[in-house]
Amino acid sequence: MRVPVEIEARAKALRAEIGHHNYRYYVLDDPEVADSDYDRLLKELQGLEQQYPELITADSPTQRVGGAPVAEFGEVRHAVPMLSLENAFTAEDLTAFDSRVRDRLESAAAIEYYAEPKLDGLAINLRYVDGLLVQAATRGDGTTGEDVTHNVRTLHSIPLQLAAGAPRILDVRGEVFMPLKGFKAMNARALDRGEKIFANPRNAAAGSLRQLDPRITASRPLDMFCYGWGAVEGWTLPERHSDVIAQLLEWGLKVSPEARAVSGVEECLQYYAAVGARRASLPYEIDGVVYKVNRLGYQRELGFVSRAPRWAIAHKFPAHEETTIVRDVEFQVGRTGALTPVARLEPVTVGGVTVSNATLHNMDELERKDVRIGDRVIVRRAGDVIPEIVKVIVERRPGDARAVRLPNHCPVCGSVVERVEGEAVARCTGGLVCAAQRKESLLHFASRRAMDIEGLGSKLVDQLVDLDLVKSLADLYGLEVSQWAKLERMADKSARNVIQALERSKATTLARFLFALGIRDVGEATAGSLAQYFGQLDRIMAASPLEIQQVPDVGPVVAAHVHSFFADSRNRDVVAALRARGIHWAEQEPKAAPAAGLVTGKTFVITGTLVAMSRDEARDLIVALGGKVSGSVSKKTSFVVVGVDPGSKAQKAAELGVAVLDEAAFLDLLKQR
C-alpha cells in the first residue's frame, strides 16, 4: 500500500520535531515542552509507522528501544587510531609537559589549552555518513574495537541524524558514562529484586554498553559527552580545538559543559583545583582533567609519540584512600609454587569500588610494612585501579593483633614450603601434584605466547582440575567432546571449538613449547635462546648444567633450573606424553649466534604500549637479533623501551641510570642492527 504524500510529510515533520526536542532535553538540558506533549508526538509517530511500516527510517526516534539481540560483537578497525594520553600526577609533571610543548614550538609565550574533566567511562567512536549514524565502536586496543552500534543507538544523548551542514564522513570520539543519580537508582532497583549490583558507574557503563541484547542497554541510564574526532571528509577544520567542539554541539552532539579554554600552566592549575573542589558535587564521576593544545596547527606540528599525542595530557586526581581493618592474611599459590600473602580486609569502598583484598607481594614486603591480623590500615587504589596497603596505623594497633607466619606446608596440597636463603619468595614443593600450581601451569601452557589454545580460560581450567579430569598437561589433548560439553557453560559447539583449538596448537615451535612448559626463570627470550642454540629438544634434555650455560645470557641459576626440570622423571614423562599426543615442531641443527650488532647481547625491558608493533612482535625482533627481553629493570638492563602509559619501570630506569628509548629511537636501533 502506497504511503499518502501527506502522511509521509507528517512523519517527516514529526521526526524533525522530536529530534529537536531530544536535542533540547538531552544535549542542552533545556526542554521546550512538557513530557506529556513530547509523549503525544512520539505516540503519533509510532502510530503512523505501525500503519505504514515503509515510513520507518534508521534515524527515527522510535528505533531507540533496541532491536533483537546479536550473537556476538563484530570487530571495527578505526580509520584513525584512538590514542591514549600521557598522565601527569603533580604540578611539576604538568609544568614539564608545558615546557616540552613550548620547546618544540619554539615559543616563549603562554600556550592556550582546551581543558575539560576526564570522565570515568568507556571511550567510543561514532561514525556519521552524510549526517546519519552508521556505526559505533569501542576503543578496544586503539586500532580495533568492538561494534556496539546496536546498543549506542539506544542512547538519547547521541543523535541518530546530525543537523544540516554535517560533513560527508565524520568520526566523533567521546565517553559513554552513567550519571551518578541513574547509577544509584539502578542499583537500588536491583537490590529490591535481589539481583547483582554494579560496583561503580564505570563498570555499569561498560557492562551496559557491552550487552548482546540492546533492550537491556536501552533500560540503563547512559549518557555521553563528545570530546574529539577521528576521520573527517568534506569539512575544513577550524583553527582551534574549541571551535571544533562548538561545531559538534551545533550539529546536535553533547559536549562537556565544564570545558573551557585556559592560558598557560597557572590557569591549567587553577582549572584543576576548581574542578577538583567540585568533583564530589558533579553529577558524574571523573578521575582528573585533560588539557589539549587548543590551536590545531600546533597540534599538527607537535605530532605524536608512540600511541599518545604530544599536545595533550591527563592531569589525574590523587588516588583514593580509605581506612579499614585486616581480618586475615591468606597465601595464594602461583604457577611456580610461589606463595603470595593476600590481606583479607573489612570491605571498604575506595573511589566507588568495594575493596576486600590487597596483595602484600611476598614475605619481605609483609614484614617491611609490619602488617598484622587485626591492624587498622590505609588502603589505596593505586592509579585508581589496584588495591594496596599504604601503611599500618601502628598507634591504633589492637593488643590482640597477630603477626603473620609463613606456613610450613602448602595451604592447597599440604606439600612442604621452601624458602631459599636470600630469596624473598617462598615456594610450595608439590609441583603438578599441587592443584593450584596445576591450574596456573595449564593457564600458562594455553596462553597466547605459549601454545595459544584459544578459549581455554580460567573457569574451564578450574573445572578440569577440580573434577580431576586433567592431571597433567598432556591430559588436555585426550578429552572427548562429551567430556568438554558436560562442563559448566559449555555445550557441544563450544566443546568442538576448544578441541579444534587444541588441534591447531599441536603445530608449534620449539621455543614456544619450552616456554609453555613453565620451567622456572625460563621466559620467552631464554626459551628462544635455548631453542636456537641446541636446535632439538632431546639435546636440551640431555645437556649438563655447564653445557646449558654456554647458551648466551643463560647463567648458572637458570641452567640449574633447566637441568633439574628435565632431570625429573615426572617432567620427562609429561614431555613424552605431549609428543605422543601429536605436539610437534620443526627441529633443526643448532644455529650460529646472530652477527654482533647494537642489539646482540643487550637486555631490553619494554613498558607501555607500542604503536608500530605489538610488544610481542618487539620481543621477537630483539631475540632474533641476539638480544634478550626481561620483565624487570635492574643495573644489568641495557635499554628500557617506553611506549604509552609506561608505569614505574621508566622511573626506575631513570633512578638506575639505564638508557631509555622512545619507540622512534628503538626502531632506529633495530634498523642499525
C-alpha positions as CSV (number, residue, x, y, z in Angstrom):
1,M,0.0,0.0,0.0
2,R,1.5,3.3,-1.1
3,V,2.0,5.9,1.7
4,P,-0.1,9.0,1.1
5,V,2.0,12.1,0.5
6,E,0.5,14.0,3.4
7,I,1.2,11.1,5.8
8,E,4.8,10.9,4.6
9,A,5.2,14.6,5.1
10,R,3.6,14.4,8.6
11,A,6.0,11.6,9.7
12,K,9.0,13.6,8.4
13,A,7.8,16.6,10.4
14,L,7.3,14.6,13.5
15,R,10.8,13.1,13.3
16,A,12.3,16.5,12.9
17,E,10.3,18.0,15.8
18,I,11.0,15.0,18.1
19,G,14.7,15.3,17.2
20,H,14.7,19.0,18.1
21,H,13.1,18.2,21.5
22,N,15.6,15.4,22.1
23,Y,18.4,17.9,21.5
24,R,16.9,20.5,23.8
25,Y,16.3,17.9,26.6
26,Y,19.3,15.5,26.4
27,V,22.0,17.7,25.0
28,L,21.2,21.3,26.2
29,D,19.3,20.2,29.3
30,D,16.8,23.0,28.4
31,P,13.4,21.4,27.3
32,E,10.8,23.5,25.5
33,V,7.8,21.3,26.0
34,A,6.3,19.2,28.8
35,D,6.9,15.5,29.0
36,S,3.2,14.8,28.2
37,D,3.5,16.9,24.9
38,Y,6.6,15.0,23.9
39,D,4.9,11.7,24.6
40,R,2.0,12.6,22.4
41,L,4.3,13.5,19.5
42,L,6.2,10.2,19.8
43,K,3.0,8.2,20.1
44,E,1.6,9.8,16.9
45,L,4.8,8.9,15.0
46,Q,4.6,5.3,16.4
47,G,1.0,5.0,15.2
48,L,1.9,6.2,11.7
49,E,4.9,3.8,11.4
50,Q,2.8,0.9,12.7
51,Q,0.1,1.7,10.0
52,Y,2.8,2.3,7.3
53,P,6.0,0.3,8.1
54,E,7.6,1.8,5.0
55,L,7.9,5.1,6.9
56,I,10.4,3.6,9.4
57,T,13.8,5.1,8.9
58,A,17.2,4.3,10.6
59,D,17.1,7.7,12.3
60,S,13.6,7.5,13.5
61,P,13.4,8.2,17.3
62,T,11.1,5.2,17.6
63,Q,14.0,2.9,16.8
64,R,15.9,3.6,20.0
65,V,14.1,0.9,22.0
66,G,16.5,-1.7,20.9
67,G,16.1,-4.5,18.3
68,A,16.7,-8.2,18.6
69,P,19.8,-9.5,20.4
70,V,23.0,-10.1,18.5
71,A,25.0,-13.3,18.6
72,E,28.4,-11.6,19.2
73,F,30.2,-8.3,18.8
74,G,31.9,-7.7,15.4
75,E,35.3,-6.0,15.0
76,V,35.7,-2.5,13.8
77,R,39.1,-1.1,12.6
78,H,39.3,2.6,13.4
79,A,40.1,4.8,10.3
80,V,42.2,6.9,12.7
81,P,43.6,5.2,15.8
82,M,42.0,6.1,19.1
83,L,45.0,7.4,21.1
84,S,45.8,7.1,24.8
85,L,47.0,10.1,26.9
86,E,50.2,10.5,29.0
87,N,49.5,11.2,32.6
88,A,50.5,14.0,35.0
89,F,50.2,13.4,38.7
90,T,51.8,16.6,40.1
91,A,52.1,20.3,39.2
92,E,55.7,19.6,38.3
93,D,54.6,16.9,35.8
94,L,52.3,19.5,34.2
95,T,55.0,22.2,34.1
96,A,57.4,19.7,32.5
97,F,54.7,18.9,29.8
98,D,54.1,22.6,29.1
99,S,57.9,23.1,28.8
100,R,58.2,20.3,26.3
101,V,55.3,21.8,24.3
102,R,56.8,25.3,24.2
103,D,60.3,24.0,23.4
104,R,59.0,22.0,20.4
105,L,57.0,25.0,19.2
106,E,60.0,27.3,20.0
107,S,57.5,29.6,21.8
108,A,58.2,31.6,24.9
109,A,54.5,32.8,25.1
110,A,51.9,31.1,27.2
111,I,50.1,28.3,25.3
112,E,46.3,28.2,25.2
113,Y,44.9,24.9,26.2
114,Y,41.4,23.4,26.0
115,A,40.6,22.0,29.4
116,E,37.8,19.5,30.3
117,P,37.1,17.0,33.0
118,K,38.4,13.4,32.4
119,L,35.3,11.3,32.5
120,D,35.5,7.8,34.1
121,G,33.6,5.8,31.4
122,L,34.1,4.0,28.2
123,A,35.6,5.6,25.1
124,I,33.5,5.3,21.9
125,N,33.9,6.3,18.2
126,L,30.7,7.3,16.4
127,R,30.8,7.3,12.6
128,Y,28.4,9.5,10.7
129,V,28.0,9.3,7.0
130,D,26.0,12.2,5.4
131,G,24.9,13.0,8.9
132,L,23.4,9.6,9.6
133,L,24.8,7.4,12.5
134,V,26.0,4.2,10.7
135,Q,28.4,2.7,13.2
136,A,29.6,2.9,16.8
137,A,32.7,1.1,18.2
138,T,34.6,0.8,21.5
139,R,38.2,2.0,21.7
140,G,39.5,-1.6,22.0
141,D,43.2,-1.6,21.6
142,G,43.2,1.8,19.9
143,T,43.3,0.3,16.5
144,T,40.5,-2.2,16.5
145,G,37.3,-2.1,18.7
146,E,34.0,-3.8,19.1
147,D,30.9,-2.9,17.1
148,V,28.3,-1.7,19.6
149,T,26.1,0.2,17.1
150,H,23.0,-1.7,18.2
151,N,23.5,-0.5,21.7
152,V,24.7,3.0,21.1
153,R,21.6,3.7,19.1
154,T,19.5,3.4,22.3
155,L,21.2,6.4,23.9
156,H,19.1,9.5,23.7
157,S,22.0,11.9,24.1
158,I,23.5,10.5,20.8
159,P,21.8,11.9,17.7
160,L,20.9,9.3,15.0
161,Q,20.9,12.2,12.5
162,L,23.1,15.3,12.7
163,A,21.8,18.7,11.9
164,A,22.2,20.2,8.5
165,G,25.7,21.0,7.3
166,A,27.4,17.9,8.7
167,P,30.3,16.6,6.7
168,R,30.1,13.6,4.4
169,I,32.1,11.5,6.8
170,L,32.6,12.4,10.5
171,D,34.1,10.2,13.2
172,V,33.3,11.6,16.6
173,R,35.1,10.5,19.8
174,G,33.6,10.7,23.2
175,E,33.0,8.9,26.5
176,V,29.9,6.9,27.4
177,F,29.2,7.1,31.2
178,M,26.5,6.6,33.7
179,P,25.4,9.6,35.7
180,L,25.5,9.0,39.5
181,K,21.8,9.6,40.0
182,G,20.9,7.0,37.5
183,F,23.6,4.6,38.8
184,K,22.2,4.8,42.4
185,A,18.6,4.3,41.2
186,M,19.5,1.3,39.0
187,N,21.4,-0.4,41.9
188,A,18.5,0.3,44.3
189,R,16.1,-1.4,41.9
190,A,18.5,-4.3,41.5
191,L,18.7,-4.7,45.3
192,D,14.9,-4.7,45.6
193,R,14.8,-7.5,43.1
194,G,17.6,-9.4,44.8
195,E,19.9,-9.0,41.7
196,K,23.6,-8.3,41.5
197,I,24.6,-4.6,41.8
198,F,27.4,-2.8,40.0
199,A,30.5,-1.7,42.0
200,N,30.8,1.7,40.3
201,P,29.4,3.8,37.5
202,R,32.3,3.0,35.1
203,N,31.7,-0.8,35.4
204,A,28.0,-0.2,35.0
205,A,28.5,1.9,31.8
206,A,30.9,-0.6,30.3
207,G,28.7,-3.6,31.2
208,S,25.6,-1.9,29.9
209,L,27.2,-1.0,26.5
210,R,28.5,-4.5,26.0
211,Q,25.2,-6.2,26.2
212,L,24.2,-8.6,23.4
213,D,20.6,-7.6,23.9
214,P,20.2,-3.8,23.1
215,R,16.9,-3.8,25.0
216,I,18.9,-4.1,28.2
217,T,21.2,-1.2,27.2
218,A,18.1,0.8,26.4
219,S,16.9,0.3,30.0
220,R,20.1,1.7,31.5
221,P,20.6,5.4,32.3
222,L,23.6,6.0,30.0
223,D,24.9,9.4,28.7
224,M,27.8,10.6,26.5
225,F,30.0,13.7,26.1
226,C,31.9,14.2,22.9
227,Y,35.5,15.5,23.1
228,G,37.2,14.9,19.8
229,W,37.2,13.5,16.3
230,G,38.9,11.0,14.0
231,A,38.4,10.7,10.3
232,V,36.8,13.7,8.6
233,E,35.8,14.1,4.9
234,G,34.0,17.1,3.4
235,W,34.9,19.6,6.2
236,T,37.7,22.0,6.6
237,L,38.5,22.0,10.3
238,P,38.6,25.4,12.0
239,E,41.7,26.8,13.7
240,R,41.0,25.8,17.3
241,H,40.1,22.6,19.1
242,S,37.4,24.6,21.0
243,D,35.9,25.7,17.7
244,V,35.5,22.1,16.6
245,I,33.8,21.2,19.8
246,A,31.4,24.1,19.4
247,Q,30.6,22.9,15.9
248,L,29.9,19.4,17.2
249,L,27.4,20.9,19.7
250,E,25.7,22.8,16.8
251,W,25.3,19.6,14.9
252,G,23.5,18.0,17.8
253,L,26.3,16.3,19.8
254,K,26.5,16.6,23.5
255,V,29.8,18.1,25.0
256,S,31.0,18.8,28.5
257,P,29.6,22.0,30.0
258,E,32.7,22.2,32.2
259,A,35.1,22.6,29.3
260,R,36.8,25.9,28.5
261,A,40.0,27.4,27.1
262,V,42.8,28.4,29.6
263,S,46.1,30.1,29.1
264,G,49.4,28.7,30.4
265,V,50.3,26.5,33.3
266,E,48.9,28.7,36.1
267,E,45.4,28.8,34.5
268,C,45.6,25.0,34.0
269,L,46.3,24.5,37.7
270,Q,43.5,26.9,38.7
271,Y,41.1,24.9,36.5
272,Y,42.4,21.6,38.0
273,A,41.8,23.0,41.5
274,A,38.4,24.3,40.7
275,V,37.2,21.1,39.1
276,G,38.7,19.1,41.9
277,A,36.9,21.2,44.6
278,R,33.6,20.5,42.8
279,R,34.4,16.8,42.0
280,A,32.1,15.4,44.7
281,S,29.2,17.5,43.6
282,L,29.4,16.8,39.9
283,P,26.6,14.5,38.6
284,Y,29.1,12.0,37.1
285,E,32.4,10.5,38.1
286,I,35.7,12.0,36.9
287,D,39.3,11.0,37.7
288,G,41.2,14.1,36.6
289,V,41.2,16.8,33.9
290,V,42.6,16.8,30.3
291,Y,44.5,19.6,28.7
292,K,44.9,19.8,24.9
293,V,46.8,22.4,23.0
294,N,44.0,24.5,21.5
295,R,45.5,25.5,18.1
296,L,45.1,22.7,15.6
297,G,48.1,23.9,13.7
298,Y,50.2,23.5,16.9
299,Q,48.7,20.0,17.4
300,R,49.9,19.0,13.9
301,E,53.3,20.5,14.5
302,L,53.7,18.7,17.8
303,G,52.6,15.3,16.5
304,F,52.7,12.1,18.4
305,V,55.0,9.8,20.4
306,S,54.0,6.1,20.4
307,R,50.3,6.0,20.9
308,A,49.9,9.3,22.6
309,P,49.7,12.9,21.3
310,R,52.5,15.3,22.3
311,W,49.8,18.0,22.5
312,A,47.6,16.5,25.3
313,I,47.9,15.2,28.8
314,A,45.7,13.9,31.5
315,H,46.2,15.5,34.9
316,K,45.0,12.8,37.4
317,F,43.5,13.4,40.8
318,P,45.3,11.8,43.7
319,A,44.5,8.1,44.3
320,H,41.6,7.4,46.6
321,E,42.5,6.2,50.1
322,E,40.4,4.8,52.9
323,T,40.9,3.2,56.3
324,T,39.9,-0.4,57.0
325,I,40.9,-3.5,59.1
326,V,42.9,-6.6,58.2
327,R,40.7,-9.5,59.1
328,D,43.1,-12.2,57.9
329,V,46.1,-12.9,55.7
330,E,46.0,-15.9,53.4
331,F,48.5,-17.3,51.0
332,Q,47.8,-17.9,47.3
333,V,49.9,-20.4,45.3
334,G,51.2,-19.5,41.8
335,R,52.4,-21.5,38.8
336,T,55.9,-21.9,40.0
337,G,54.8,-22.6,43.6
338,A,55.4,-19.1,44.8
339,L,53.3,-18.2,47.9
340,T,51.8,-14.7,47.8
341,P,50.4,-13.3,51.0
342,V,47.0,-11.6,50.4
343,A,45.3,-9.4,53.0
344,R,41.6,-10.1,53.5
345,L,40.1,-6.8,54.5
346,E,37.0,-5.5,56.1
347,P,35.2,-4.4,52.9
348,V,35.6,-0.7,52.2
349,T,34.5,1.5,49.3
350,V,37.6,3.2,47.8
351,G,36.7,5.5,44.9
352,G,33.4,3.8,44.1
353,V,34.9,0.3,44.2
354,T,34.4,-2.2,47.1
355,V,37.9,-3.4,48.2
356,S,38.1,-6.6,50.3
357,N,41.6,-7.9,49.3
358,A,45.0,-6.4,48.9
359,T,48.2,-8.1,47.8
360,L,51.3,-8.0,50.0
361,H,53.6,-9.4,47.3
362,N,55.9,-11.5,49.4
363,M,57.1,-12.1,53.0
364,D,59.7,-9.4,52.8
365,E,57.1,-6.8,51.8
366,L,54.7,-8.0,54.5
367,E,57.5,-7.8,57.1
368,R,58.7,-4.4,55.9
369,K,55.2,-2.9,56.3
370,D,54.7,-4.9,59.5
371,V,51.1,-5.9,58.6
372,R,49.4,-7.9,61.3
373,I,46.0,-9.5,61.5
374,G,43.7,-7.0,63.3
375,D,45.6,-4.0,62.2
376,R,43.9,-0.8,61.0
377,V,45.5,0.1,57.7
378,I,45.2,2.7,54.9
379,V,44.2,1.2,51.6
380,R,44.8,2.9,48.3
381,R,43.6,2.1,44.7
382,A,46.9,2.7,43.0
383,G,46.3,4.6,39.8
384,D,42.6,4.3,40.8
385,V,42.8,0.6,40.0
386,I,44.9,-1.8,42.0
387,P,44.3,-2.1,45.8
388,E,47.3,-1.8,48.0
389,I,48.0,-1.3,51.7
390,V,49.8,2.0,52.0
391,K,50.7,1.8,55.7
392,V,49.7,0.4,59.0
393,I,48.3,2.8,61.6
394,V,50.6,1.5,64.3
395,E,49.3,3.8,67.0
396,R,45.8,2.2,66.6
397,R,47.1,-1.4,66.7
398,P,44.9,-3.5,69.0
399,G,46.5,-5.5,71.8
400,D,45.5,-8.8,70.2
401,A,46.9,-8.1,66.7
402,R,48.6,-11.3,65.4
403,A,51.8,-11.5,63.4
404,V,51.7,-13.4,60.1
405,R,53.8,-16.5,59.8
406,L,54.9,-18.2,56.7
407,P,53.1,-21.6,56.6
408,N,55.4,-24.7,56.7
409,H,53.1,-26.6,54.4
410,C,51.2,-25.5,51.2
411,P,47.7,-24.4,52.0
412,V,46.4,-26.1,48.9
413,C,48.2,-29.5,48.7
414,G,50.0,-29.8,52.0
415,S,53.4,-30.2,50.5
416,V,56.5,-28.7,52.3
417,V,57.0,-24.9,51.7
418,E,60.6,-24.0,51.0
419,R,62.2,-20.5,51.2
420,V,65.8,-20.4,49.9
421,E,68.1,-18.1,51.9
422,G,68.4,-14.7,50.3
423,E,65.2,-15.0,48.2
424,A,62.0,-13.1,49.0
425,V,59.7,-15.7,47.6
426,A,58.7,-18.9,49.4
427,R,57.5,-21.9,47.3
428,C,55.4,-25.0,47.5
429,T,57.4,-28.0,46.5
430,G,54.4,-30.0,45.3
431,G,54.8,-29.3,41.6
432,L,52.0,-30.5,39.5
433,V,50.7,-32.6,42.5
434,C,49.5,-29.2,43.8
435,A,46.1,-28.3,42.3
436,A,46.9,-24.6,42.5
437,Q,50.2,-25.0,40.5
438,R,48.5,-27.3,38.1
439,K,45.8,-24.7,37.3
440,E,48.3,-21.9,36.8
441,S,50.5,-24.3,34.7
442,L,47.6,-25.1,32.5
443,L,46.7,-21.4,32.0
444,H,50.3,-20.6,31.2
445,F,50.6,-23.6,28.8
446,A,47.4,-22.4,27.0
447,S,48.4,-18.7,26.9
448,R,48.8,-16.9,23.6
449,R,52.6,-16.6,23.7
450,A,52.8,-20.3,24.6
451,M,50.6,-22.9,23.0
452,D,47.9,-20.4,22.1
453,I,44.9,-22.6,22.9
454,E,42.0,-20.2,22.2
455,G,39.0,-20.5,24.5
456,L,40.8,-22.3,27.4
457,G,40.4,-19.8,30.2
458,S,40.5,-19.8,34.0
459,K,36.9,-21.0,34.5
460,L,37.4,-24.0,32.3
461,V,40.8,-24.8,33.8
462,D,39.3,-24.6,37.4
463,Q,36.7,-27.2,36.4
464,L,39.2,-29.5,34.7
465,V,41.4,-29.6,37.8
466,D,38.6,-29.7,40.4
467,L,36.9,-32.6,38.6
468,D,40.3,-34.3,38.3
469,L,39.8,-34.6,34.5
470,V,43.3,-33.2,33.9
471,K,46.3,-34.4,36.0
472,S,49.0,-33.4,33.6
473,L,49.4,-31.1,30.6
474,A,49.0,-34.0,28.1
475,D,45.6,-34.9,29.5
476,L,44.2,-31.8,27.8
477,Y,44.6,-33.5,24.4
478,G,42.9,-36.7,25.4
479,L,39.5,-35.3,26.5
480,E,36.5,-36.2,24.3
481,V,33.8,-33.8,23.1
482,S,31.3,-35.3,25.5
483,Q,33.7,-34.5,28.5
484,W,34.1,-30.9,27.5
485,A,30.4,-30.5,26.8
486,K,29.5,-31.5,30.3
487,L,31.4,-28.7,31.9
488,E,29.5,-25.6,33.2
489,R,28.7,-23.0,30.5
490,M,29.8,-25.4,27.8
491,A,27.8,-27.1,25.0
492,D,28.5,-29.3,22.0
493,K,29.6,-26.4,19.8
494,S,31.8,-24.8,22.4
495,A,33.4,-28.2,23.2
496,R,34.2,-28.7,19.5
497,N,35.7,-25.2,19.3
498,V,38.1,-26.0,22.2
499,I,39.1,-29.3,20.6
500,Q,39.8,-27.6,17.3
501,A,41.9,-25.0,19.1
502,L,43.8,-27.9,20.8
503,E,44.4,-29.5,17.4
504,R,45.7,-26.2,16.0
505,S,48.1,-25.8,18.9
506,K,49.8,-29.1,18.1
507,A,51.9,-27.5,15.3
508,T,54.2,-25.1,17.2
509,T,57.9,-24.2,17.6
510,L,60.5,-25.5,20.0
511,A,60.8,-22.1,21.6
512,R,57.1,-21.8,22.3
513,F,57.0,-25.4,23.6
514,L,59.9,-24.7,26.0
515,F,58.2,-21.5,27.2
516,A,54.9,-23.3,27.6
517,L,56.4,-26.0,29.9
518,G,56.8,-23.3,32.6
519,I,60.4,-24.0,33.6
520,R,61.3,-21.7,36.4
521,D,63.0,-18.5,35.2
522,V,62.7,-19.5,31.5
523,G,60.8,-16.7,29.8
524,E,60.2,-16.3,26.1
525,A,63.7,-14.9,25.4
526,T,65.5,-17.7,27.3
527,A,63.3,-20.3,25.6
528,G,64.2,-18.8,22.2
529,S,67.9,-18.8,23.0
530,L,67.8,-22.5,24.2
531,A,65.9,-23.5,21.0
532,Q,68.3,-21.6,18.8
533,Y,71.5,-22.9,20.5
534,F,70.5,-26.6,20.8
535,G,68.1,-26.9,17.8
536,Q,66.5,-30.1,19.2
537,L,64.6,-30.8,22.4
538,D,66.5,-34.1,23.1
539,R,69.8,-32.2,23.1
540,I,68.4,-29.8,25.7
541,M,67.1,-32.6,27.9
542,A,70.4,-34.4,27.8
543,A,72.6,-31.3,28.4
544,S,74.5,-30.8,31.6
545,P,74.3,-27.5,33.6
546,L,77.7,-26.5,32.2
547,E,76.5,-27.1,28.6
548,I,73.4,-25.2,29.2
549,Q,75.4,-22.2,30.5
550,Q,77.1,-22.0,27.1
551,V,73.8,-20.5,25.8
552,P,74.1,-16.7,25.5
553,D,72.7,-14.9,28.6
554,V,72.0,-18.2,30.5
555,G,73.7,-18.2,33.8
556,P,74.3,-20.9,36.4
557,V,70.9,-20.4,38.2
558,V,68.8,-20.7,35.1
559,A,70.9,-23.5,33.8
560,A,70.4,-25.4,37.0
561,H,66.6,-24.8,36.8
562,V,66.5,-26.2,33.2
563,H,68.7,-29.2,34.0
564,S,66.7,-30.1,37.2
565,F,63.4,-29.8,35.3
566,F,64.4,-32.3,32.6
567,A,66.2,-34.5,35.2
568,D,62.8,-35.0,36.9
569,S,61.3,-38.2,35.6
570,R,57.8,-36.8,36.0
571,N,58.5,-33.9,33.8
572,R,60.2,-36.1,31.2
573,D,57.0,-38.3,31.2
574,V,54.8,-35.2,30.6
575,V,57.0,-34.1,27.7
576,A,56.9,-37.7,26.2
577,A,53.1,-37.8,26.6
578,L,52.7,-34.4,24.9
579,R,54.8,-35.6,21.9
580,A,52.8,-38.8,21.8
581,R,49.6,-36.7,21.6
582,G,50.9,-35.1,18.4
583,I,52.6,-31.9,19.5
584,H,55.4,-31.3,17.1
585,W,57.8,-28.6,15.7
586,A,60.5,-28.4,13.1
587,E,63.7,-29.5,14.7
588,Q,67.0,-28.3,13.2
589,E,70.7,-28.2,13.6
590,P,72.0,-25.7,16.1
591,K,72.2,-22.2,14.7
592,A,75.1,-19.9,14.9
593,A,74.6,-16.9,17.1
594,P,73.5,-13.7,15.3
595,A,76.2,-11.5,14.0
596,A,77.3,-8.9,16.6
597,G,75.4,-5.7,16.4
598,L,73.9,-3.0,18.6
599,V,71.2,-5.4,19.9
600,T,73.4,-8.5,20.3
601,G,73.9,-9.4,24.0
602,K,71.9,-6.4,25.2
603,T,69.0,-6.8,27.7
604,F,65.8,-4.8,27.0
605,V,62.7,-4.1,29.1
606,I,59.6,-3.0,27.2
607,T,57.0,-0.9,29.1
608,G,53.8,0.7,27.9
609,T,52.0,0.3,24.6
610,L,53.8,0.5,21.2
611,V,52.3,1.8,18.0
612,A,54.3,0.3,15.1
613,M,54.2,-3.2,16.5
614,S,52.9,-5.2,19.4
615,R,55.1,-5.8,22.4
616,D,55.2,-9.5,21.4
617,E,56.5,-8.6,18.0
618,A,59.1,-6.3,19.5
619,R,60.3,-9.2,21.8
620,D,60.6,-11.4,18.8
621,L,62.7,-8.9,16.9
622,I,65.0,-8.3,19.8
623,V,65.6,-12.1,20.3
624,A,66.1,-12.6,16.6
625,L,68.9,-10.0,16.7
626,G,70.6,-11.7,19.6
627,G,69.2,-9.6,22.4
628,K,67.3,-10.5,25.5
629,V,64.0,-9.2,26.9
630,S,63.4,-9.0,30.7
631,G,60.3,-8.2,32.7
632,S,62.1,-6.1,35.3
633,V,64.6,-3.2,35.3
634,S,68.0,-3.7,37.0
635,K,71.5,-2.4,36.7
636,K,72.1,-5.1,34.1
637,T,69.4,-3.7,31.9
638,S,70.8,-2.1,28.7
639,F,67.7,-0.3,27.4
640,V,64.2,0.4,28.6
641,V,61.8,0.9,25.6
642,V,59.0,3.2,26.6
643,G,55.6,3.3,25.0
644,V,52.3,4.8,26.1
645,D,51.4,4.6,29.9
646,P,54.8,3.1,30.8
647,G,54.3,2.9,34.6
648,S,57.0,2.6,37.2
649,K,59.7,0.9,35.0
650,A,60.6,4.1,33.2
651,Q,61.0,5.9,36.6
652,K,63.2,3.0,37.9
653,A,65.3,3.2,34.7
654,A,66.0,6.9,35.4
655,E,66.9,6.1,39.0
656,L,69.4,3.5,37.9
657,G,70.8,5.5,35.0
658,V,69.6,2.9,32.4
659,A,69.2,4.3,28.9
660,V,65.5,5.0,28.0
661,L,64.4,4.8,24.3
662,D,61.1,6.0,23.0
663,E,59.6,4.0,20.2
664,A,61.2,6.0,17.4
665,A,64.7,5.6,18.9
666,F,64.0,1.9,19.4
667,L,63.1,1.4,15.8
668,D,66.2,3.3,14.7
669,L,68.3,1.0,16.9
670,L,66.8,-2.1,15.3
671,K,67.5,-0.7,11.8
672,Q,71.2,-0.3,12.7
673,R,71.3,-3.9,13.8
